[in-house]
């Protein structure tokens, strides 16, 4: 697919996420604005880091909340990482779910915490697939933009060489 088509597909995906209330356009736009020619993979890197961190935090929270005697103080780091990272990329519904989790943990209510964590997990899974699609589109655009341009009709691999006879 050509670069303009990929850009349009990306824009439509982001608009649909905004319309669904999954993504806050202004916050995500700020992430996109940090992409530079020196760091053209910035958006992909941030989204990959977000997904990796969210999965680790959700796994840790499930582990800690699965213990018979929950040490609620152990949950703070993972919750705040989820809340901060979801806020920084504009993952609106996920951020809201983490706020509910913070309240339940602050009240040291294990059952409410487990329910809130289920909602956080649901919101993460809801956005994760779409973020992976954004990453794929960003990577395809980078591949196209980083290929050398053909100026004189020669092969992209470089000038043609002929053997002198």
Secondary structure, 3 states (H helix, E strand, C coil): CCHHHHHHHHHHHHHHHHHCCCECHHHHHHHHHCCCCCCCCHHHHHHHHHHHHHHHHHHHHHHHHCCCCCCHHHHHHHHHHHHHHHHHHCEHHHHHHHHHHHHHHHCCCHHHHHHHHHHHHHHHHHHHHHHHHHHHHHHHHHHHHHCCCCCCCCCCCCCCCCCCC
